[in-house]
């Protein structure tokens, strides 16, 4: 299951670099599907920077936080 974080992080970084598909789709607590287009909301450059930043955060979480916690807890 931990490889999913790596795939999502690399996908976000690639989409930020290429400037393609800068959309986030998520499910709310009331089970409504929301779609936000970062290119329309923040502009092309800011949307790309946010996507690259989110991809880096996914990779930091996976390699530095989740792996250290699982190693510490023995999971």
N, C-alpha and C positions, 0 to 999 in steps of 0.2 A: 504494500500500500504506500510505502514511502516514496516510491519512484514516481507517483502521481504528482507530488510537489515539484519534482525536477522537471517533468514534462510541462506542467503549467508555467513554471518560472521561465523556462526556455522559450515557450510559446509567447508569453507576454513580452519578453525582451525582443524576440524576432519581429513580432507585430509592431512594436514600438520603433524599431530600427527601420523597418520597411514602410511603416505608415499605413498598413492595411488593417481593415477590420478592427478599428479602435472602439469596439462596443463591449459593454459589460452586461451580461444577462444574469439576473439572479431571481430567486424566489423569496417573497416576503413572508412574514409570519402569518399573514392572512391568506397565504397560498395564491398570491397574485404574481404574475410574471412581469418583471420590470426590465426594460432595455434602455440603457443609457449610452448614447453615442458621445464619446469623449471629444471627438473632433468637432462636433456641433457645440458642445457645452463650453469647452475651454480653448478652442482653436487647434489648428493642426500641430504646431510645435509643442504647445503645452500638453496636448493629449498624448503625443509621442513620448515626451519626457515622463509623464505620469505612468504610462504603460511600462517603460523601461524601469522606473523606480519600483513599481509593483512587482515586476519580475525578479528584480534583485532582492526585494523583501521576501518573496517566496523561497528563493534559494538560501538566503540567510537563515530563515526559519528552519528549513529542512536540514541544512548542514551544520549549523551552529547551535540552534536551540533544541530541536527535536532529537537530534543524535546525542547531544550531551545529556539531556534528561533521560533518554532511554538507556544510555550507558550507565548513568548514575543509579537509576532504579532497577537495572538488570532486566529490562523488558526486551 
